[in-house]
Amino acid sequence: MKHTIEVNGIKIYAFHGCLPEEERIGGHYSVDVMLNTNFSEAANSDDLNKTIDYCDVNKIITEEMAIRSKLIEHVGQRIVNRLKAEITNIDHIKLKLTKICPPINGDVQNVAIIIEED
């Protein structure tokens, strides 16, 4: 059976980017994650230990976002790797990391990367 857990709109202030200003000033980010799993046991037993704990997902994302990187691609891959390593019942993961109001030439609302892995 296939089930999906989503944790969306995790708002984080972080210091990623290639420009020196981004390291000093920082910026706003949003992270969405979709985890395919089987939570049949949890649905039947009402037992948190039989599913993915949203708090664990949020904690991993928050901790990885706190580690400065030049590229959001790098941060995103670190998040995916850690989620897969620490949460054992993930069948498929989709992560979207959005950088809000990036400092690029032009009026751009956001840029984002998406990583999907089994």
ABEGO torsion letter per residue (X at the ends): XBBBBBBBGBBBBBABEABAAAAAAEBBBBBBBBBBBBAAAAAAAGBAAABBBAAAAAAAAAAAAABBBABAAAAAAAAAAAAAAABAABABBBBBBBBBGBBBBEBBABBBBBBBBX
